[in-house]
Amino acid sequence: MSVSDTYAARLATNSDDDFDDGSPLCSVMFSAATLVVVLVVFKVIYERWVTPLAKVPGPFLHSVTSIPMRVNMLRGRMPDFCEALHRRYGPVVRISPQRVSFSDAAVVKQVLATHAFVKPGAYEVPKAVEPNTFSTQSPEVNTERRRQVGPGFSHRHLHQMEGSILQCGVVGVQRRLDAMLAAAAEQQEPKAAGGRAVVVQYYQWFSLVTLDTIGLLGFGRKFHALERGGHELVPALNWLRTFNYVTMALPWLKRVPLFVSRRVPWVRLLLGFSQSAIDERRQRAPDPDAAPDLLQLILDPDSDGGSKLTDAQMVSETLLHLIAGVDTTTAGLTWTLALLLHNPHIMERLTTDIRREFPDRAVPIDYDACRQRLPYLAAVISESLRVLSPAPSILPRVAPTGGVRMAGYYLPAGTWLCCPLGAVHKNPATFRAPLAFDPERFMGDGDEKHSLLAFSTGVRACLGRNLALLEMNVVLANLLRSYDLRLPENAVAADCVAPQGSEKSAAGVVPDIPRWTMLTLNPIYPDRDCLVVVSPASE
C-alpha cells in the first residue's frame, strides 16, 4: 500500500469531530481569543486617545501598560526612570495608564500640602502588621498618630536626648576608630599618607551607628551594634525594607502567606522584638528625671483624650521607627561622605571650617553648635540630600472624587499623582546645573533652598527629619574634625574624583557609584565602593 493510501485510510478511521473546525470547543476558543483582542484594542484606543489622561505627554507604551514602570521599580531604577522621562517630556509626564508624574516643585508642594490627596492602596501593610503613621491611608489616623508620636521628634525633645545620640554617633565611633588605629600601629601595618591608617567600610558603620541610636531613642536599649560589628535585627530590617518596596510594585504579594505570615522567621523576629520591648517597659517604672524615649511616649496615656494604641498598633509604630530611623539616615550619611571623598576641594574647605571653629577635640560638637557656626556643613548636607536623595520615592497620591486640574491638565478621580523627589531635585527650571554637586547653592536664601524636598513636605512630611539632620551634622562634624579621610588608591570610582586643582568655589562631581532604590537609595557594592582610609587628623 502506498503512503498516500495509508494516510487516506487513517483519515477514514478518525471521527469527524477530531477535525471539525466548527466544533463547540474550537468556537469557544475562537470567541475568547476574539474577545481578548477586542478588549486589548479597546483599551489601547481608550487609554491613548479617549481618556482625559491621553493629553498628558509620555511614551505610547507607558500610556497603555504599567509593565515598564513596574519593571523599573523591581530593578531599583525608579528614580532614573522618572528623571529620564521628565528630561524628555517636561515637568508633567504619564508614566503608566493611571499614573502622572510631576517634577515641578510648586505642583509637588500643592499635591502634598493637604489630606485632599490620600495615599493609594499600595501603602497598605500586610495583615500581620497593623497600619502605622506612614502606611495608613486614613487622614484621621495619620493626624492622631502624628500628634501622639510627633513630640518625640521635636527639637526640644531631641535636645534632651542629644547626650545619647552623641554617645552612639560620636563617642562610639571615635572609640572604635582609635582602637583600630592603635592596633594598626602595634602591628606595624603599612603606613599611608605619612602615618598610621585603617580602611573602613563606612556604609556598614553608618547603619550600625544609626541602629544603636534608634535603639536608645526608640526603646531605651543599648544594642552595641557598632561595638560588636553587627546585630540580629540588621538582616531582618533589610528583608522588611526590600519586601515593602517590592510589594509596592506587586501588591498581590501582601496576600501570600508564604511572605507575610507570622511563621516567617524575619516577621516573627521583628514582631517579637517589638512586643518584648513593650512588655519589658510596662514592667518597670519610667525614670522621672530622664526624657522619655519614643516607646515611652507611645505607652503613656494620651493627655488630649485621643484613643490609646493597642499592642498591635504600638508594635507597628515601633517597627516604623526602626526602619525609618536606620535606613534613611544611613543613606544620607553614606552619600554625603561619598560625595566629599570624590570632591577633595569641598572636603578640604569643610574640614578647615570645622577645625578652625572647634579646635578642642576633647569636647564633642553638638547640633546647636553645628547650626550656629558651620553653615557650610549645612550646605553640604542639603546639597547631598538633593543630588542623591536618601529616599527618592515617587510619593504617589490619589486624585479625589470629581477629579482635579493640575499643571494645566484635568486628572480624573483615581489618577495617581506621583511626586518623584529625584526628578524634582534635577529639574533645571528649579536648580541651576542640577547634575553638579554644588553646596554653594544653599549658602544663601535663594529659591533653590526652598525647593529642597528630601524629607517630603506638607501634612505627611517625614517625622524623623529633625533626628536625621541632627545625626548627620554631629557625626560628620566630629568625624572630620578628628580624622583625615580619603579614598583608597584602588577605589573603583576613583576616576570620578574632581581634579585636585579645582577652585574651592567650583562645583563638584557626583561619583558614578552603582546604586539602586529599595525604599532608600543604597550602594549595590558597598564592600567595594564604600571604603575610606582613616588616619588621625593632621595638625
ABEGO torsion letter per residue (X at the ends): XBAAAAAAAAAAABBAAAABAABAAAAAAAAAAAAAAAAAAAAAAAAAAABAAAABBEBAAAAABAAAAAAAAAAGAAAAAAAAAAAAAEABBBABAABBBBABAAAAAAAAABAABBBBAAABBBAABBBBAAABABAAAAAAAAAAAAAAABAAAAAAAAAAAAAAAAAAAAAAAAAAAAAAAAAGBBBBGGBBBBBBBAAAAAAAAAAAAAAAAAAGBBAGAAAAGEBAAAAAAAAAAAAAAAAAABAAAAABAAAABAABAAAAAAAAAAAAAAAAAAABBBBAABBBBAAAAAABBBAAGBBBBBAAAAAAAAAAAAAAAAAAAAAAAAAAAAAAAABAAAAAAAAAAAAAABABAABBBBAAAAAAABAAAAAAAAAAAAABBABBBAGBBBBBBGEBBBGGBBBBBGBBBBBBAAAAAABAAABBGAABBBAAAAABABAAAAABAAAEBEAABBAAAAAAAAAAAAAAAAAAAABBBBBBAABAAAAABBBAABBAABBBBBBBBBBBBBGBBBBABAAAABBBBBBBBBX
